[in-house]
Amino acid sequence: MNKTESIKRPIDHSRVYLHMIFYLPIVGSMIYMTIRMGLGLAEGFLILFLCVVYLIIPSYLYLRHRNNENDKLNQAIDEMMALLEKNEADLKDDFALVSSYKEVKQLADLLTSMQLVLEEKNKQLNEEKDRYNLLYTDMVEQSVNYETNELWIERIIENSYDGLMITDSSGKVIRCNQALMDLFEIPKERMNIYDHCYEIFTTKDKACDGCNNPYILKTGIKQNRLIDFKGRIIDQLTIPVYDDQNNINAFIKTYRDVTQQKNLEFKVNRSTKMEAIGRLTSGISHDFNNILQVILGYSDLVHYHLEKSEQHDLVAKVKNIREAAYKAEGLIRKLMIFSKMDRVHKEILSINTSVEEIGHMLERIIGEKISLKLELDHQVEDILADKTQMEQIIVNLCVNAKDAIGEQGEIKIKTYNVMKKSGQFVCLEVTDNGVGIHEHVQNKIFEPFFTTKDLGQGTGLGLATVLGIVESHGGTIELDSKVGRGTTFKILFPNQKTRLVMIDQHKEHHVPSSFDGLKLLLIEDDTLLMEATKTLLEKMDIHVLTAMNGHDAVNDFNRYGDSLDLVILDSILPDMDGLKVFEQIRSMNREIKVLMTTSFNDPTILEAKSVFNQLKLMQKPYTNRELIKAIAQTVYE
């Protein structure tokens, strides 16, 4: 029997016999019923025949049908076996094991299982492929970002204004920039010869003096140190770099030239010390001058009564008291000058020197497109003036001229002597070819806060300050301007001789013997000085109201301000400074005249005086005659 015959299914006759035995009880039951019913032989055979036809025959036909299906299956198996025999040379070993229908089915199941496994593996392979593509894309992006970051880091290092060096923990140089080489004047050849930082800096084979690398390796704390290199001060900052194990494996060192900064710090520190000394001195001078003022005030009163009673021997002794007080005042003045608190210091100087010394600064201020022309008369006389304030006048006028010119033009500064009826004067003339000043505003340009410039371009205090300085030096200002042609300012200062004559004339005249009907508010925190001043003023028929602090002074002015002609105000009070009191008083009456007494020339007070015409200054200590004269000038001018 061949392989095909071992697999074919034959007709199963046992099933036919089984069906026939199954139907025998039914046939027997039918025969029994026939006998019991008394039917004849012919009827019994008929019933039996019908049973056979309707029961047994269908079963036989069903079984035949099943056998036909087996035949078809056997045919299919024959075809499959034929196909297998055709490929017997290739599949001889595999099909040698197939000996039955069950084995073929098992093989088919195995192939199906293998197909499922292959599909699962293929799915996993596709997932791995997608993951690989994603990983590859990410790696490409990271590579691009790394190259970009590296490029940016390189640019940052090279474009840094500070010198930069990166070394390992032993000092071997990893990277440095051009700024470092320029800062320490390191030639490029040295970078190719040496490896370590100390070799590059000093060409020596040992660490630099004061190197802080060992300390940082020990403590892990970044360190600063200053290096003196050829007269320059270099600030070195060393920062440790840590690896994954939290160990220091590199240093980042930055180098910056801080010479100017350190020099500025030195100047600021010195200025701060001098300012502290100045504040101490100003406090002392204020109290000391108050004491001197009491001494001078009462000595003047005693001197007056002694002269009146012709006690000439005592008059000489009183003069000695006054001279001692003046010497003490001179000592305080020197101390104030030393501490820079007495900033207005008049001295004999040449106006030409002031112009020449700030000429280069003026050229930077006005710009390259505006030319500066100087026409200085070398025969010009000296004047008695404060050098700083003279320079401020020149700068303010040139800045105004620059703004009037615009982009391109010329500023001319001239000096020359002028003879007038009142004496000899020195003229400082500043001319520009700018837009000029309209005639209808020429009488307003010296008013505080008045400006022809756009909003935010000027404060309106420049010319007001110039006018205040000029008047404080006994000078005058003349203006000549036409729209489209330019502007000329002529400032006339009395020369040294004329100034002394004017001072002497001023001392001898305009000192009234009585101020009958005058009413003033005296604000002074020193009791002795207040009593001395009040006694003098009442002798001059002046009605005096007194206040010892700023709060009481403001309240008194609020009550009696409309009836007051003058306020004498001390610049330093226990609860507020004199300028604050002046502001509050002026807010209630803008026309009130104020004579402020001060022990030193505070720049803030001087600026306020130059802006507000109602405010006059009186330097302590002063004589009774000087006080009376100052009151007359303030009230009646």
Buried (B, 14 or more C-beta within 10 A) or exposed (E): EEBBEEBBBEBEEEBBEEBBEEBEEEBEEBEEEBEEEEBEEEEBEEBBEEBEEEBBEEBEEEBEEEBEEBBEBBEEBBEEBEEBBEEEEEEEEEBEEBEEBEEBEEBEEEEEEEEEEEEEEEEEEEEEEEEEEEEEEEEEEEEEEEEEEEEEEEEEBEEBEBBBBBBBBEBEBEEBBBBBBEBBEBEEEEEEEBEBBBBBBEEEEEBBEEBBBEEBBEEEEEBEEEBEBEEBBBBBBBBBEEEEEEEBEBBBBBBBBBBEEBEEEEEEEEEEEBBEBBEEBBEBBBEBBBBBBBBBBBBBBBBBEBEEEEBEEBBEEBEEBBEEBBEBBEEBBEBBBEBBBBBBBBEEBBBBEBBEEBEEEBBEBBEEEBEBEBEBBEEBBBBBBBBEBBBBBBBBBBBBBBBBBEEEBBBBBBBBEBEEEEBBBBBBBBBBBBBBBEEEEBEEBBBBEBBBEEEEEBEBBBBBBBBBBBBBBBBBBEBBBEEEEBBBBBBBBBBBEBBEBBEEEEEEEEBBEEBEEBBBBBBBBBEBBBBBBBBBBEEBEBBBBBBBBBBBBBEBBEEEBEEBBBBBBBBBBEEBBBBEBBEBBBEEBEEBBBBBBBBBBBEEBBBBBBBBBBBBBBBBBBBBEBBBBBBBBBBEE
